[in-house]
Amino acid sequence: MYRSTSRWIAILTLLMFSTPGVLAQNAPGSAAIDASLRGAVERKDVPGVVALVVNRDRVLYQGAFGVTDSASGRELKSDALFRIASMTKPVTSVALMQLVEQGRIGLDDPAEKYLPELAGLKVIESFDPKTGDYKLRPVKSAPTVRHFLTHTSGLAYPFTSAIWRDLKPRAG
């Protein structure tokens, strides 16, 4: 029904990171931004879009176009709530990289330095889906902050791993 929104995400990202002077100077020209976003809704690229650009001092641009729900046709407002689901990953990554820039966290630090619950992790060495039997072993090296940022820590979701989907852990 709606085309890929990746192009619009890129456009909104550019808006977010535009220099404040450019938007402030063109504040009366925000009609061009409105027209572009409204056009995306009219072409059915997206069902609706809310855009907000701010600097330290004030709101530079705000607009809402489209509907909150395609079935009801209810108008989208600028204070609409959105489920962001996996978009928490880039938001968290940016926040963490700011801590790295400040020298408060190291990318190659063991993750257990910040989350002690990760100490003493075990790895599934073997798993028999027919019997449910499995064997664990200690990790060869502790996962680092970098491993978690790059999704190479070894952790998985049941929907991405048949082992995690079918594993029934023993007590302890």
N, C-alpha and C positions, 0 to 999 in steps of 0.2 A: 504494500500500500504506500509506504513512504520510502523514499530513496535513502541511501546511506547518509548518515548525518556527519560523517567524519569531515567532510568539507566544511560544514558549518561550525563544527567544533574548532577547526583550524582558524576560521575567520574570527570566531569569538575569542580565541586565544590571542590572536593578533590584536584585537581590540583591547584585551585586558593588559597586554604588555606594550601598547602604544605609549609613546611619551605623553605625559599629561599635557604638555604645552600644545601638542597637535590637536587633541580633543578640545581643550579649553578654547583655543583660538577658533575652532570650527563649531563651537557649541550651537550657534544658530543653524549650522549645516548638519546638525544631527538628524535632520530630515532625510539625508542620504542613507544614514545607518538604518533609520526607521524603514525606508523604502526597501532596502536590501533584505532586512529581516522579515518584513511583511511579504515580500516577494517569495521568500523561501517557504512561507506558510501557504501562500496562494498556489505555488507550483507543487505543493504537497511533498516538498523535500523533508519537512518536519511538521508534526501536528501543531506544535507551538514552541515558542522560544521566549525566554526571559533573559535580558542582558543588562548587566550593571557594570559600569566602569567607575572606579573611584581612585583618588589619590589620598595622600595623608590628610588633606584638608576638607574635601567635599566630594559629592557625587558629581561626576563629569557627564555621565550618560546613564539613562535608565529607560527601558522599553519592554513591553510585553505584547506579544502577538499570538493569535491562534486560540486553541481551545485546551482546556485541562483534560477533557475526556471526549474522544471522537464520537462516542455513542450519544452523549447528552448534548454536546455542542456548547457546554458551559464555557464562557469566555475566560481566558487565562489572565490572571492579574499578576502584578509585579511581586506580590508577596506569596506567590504559590509555593507549595512545598513539593520537592522532588525526591524520589528515592535515588540515591547516588550509587548504591551497591558497590561494585568493584572500583568505583572512582575514589574510594577512600585510599586505595593503594598509592596513586600518584600524589595525593594530598599529604599522606603520611610520609612518603618518600621525600617530598620537598621539605617538610618540617624537619625530618631527620638530617637531610643534607645541610640545612641551616645550622644544626647542632655540630655537624662535622666541620663546617666553615669556622665556627666559633671555637673549635678545639675541645669541645665538651664530650665528643664521642669519636672514636676511631673506627674507620671502616674495617680494619683488620683485627679489631678487638673481638675476643670471644663474646658471643651474644649473651652468655650466662653472666657476664659482668654486669649487665643491665637487667637481665631477667633470670634470677637465680633458679627459677623453676626448670630452666633448660640444662642445668648441671646433671651429669650422669646419664645423658640420653643413651638409648640403645637403638640398634638398627636391626631390622628384620633381615636375618641372613637367609632364611628359607621359609617357605609357606606352602602347605599342601591344601589346595582348595577343596579336595574331596573329603579329607578328614578334619580339616581345620587346624591341624598341627602346625606349629611354627617354632622357629629357633631364633633367639635374639643374640646379639653380640654387642660389645661396647663400640662406640664410634671410633674411627681411626683418628679423626681430628675434630675438635669441637667446632660447630658451625659459628661463623663470624657474622658481624653486622652486615658485611658485604653479601654474604650468602643469602640473608633474608631479603635484602634489597633487590637481589637479582633472581630471587625465587629458585635458588640452588641449594637450599638448606637441607633438602631431603624430606621435608614435611610434605604431605599430600592431602588431598580431599577425597572422600569416598567417590565423588563423581569423576575424578581424574585417575583413579588407581583401583584396579580390580582387587588388589590385595587389601587395601584399606576398606573397600566396599564389603568384602567377604570375611575379613578378620574378626574373630570374636575373642577379644583379649581375656586371658586368665586373670583371676584376682591377683593384685600386686604387680 
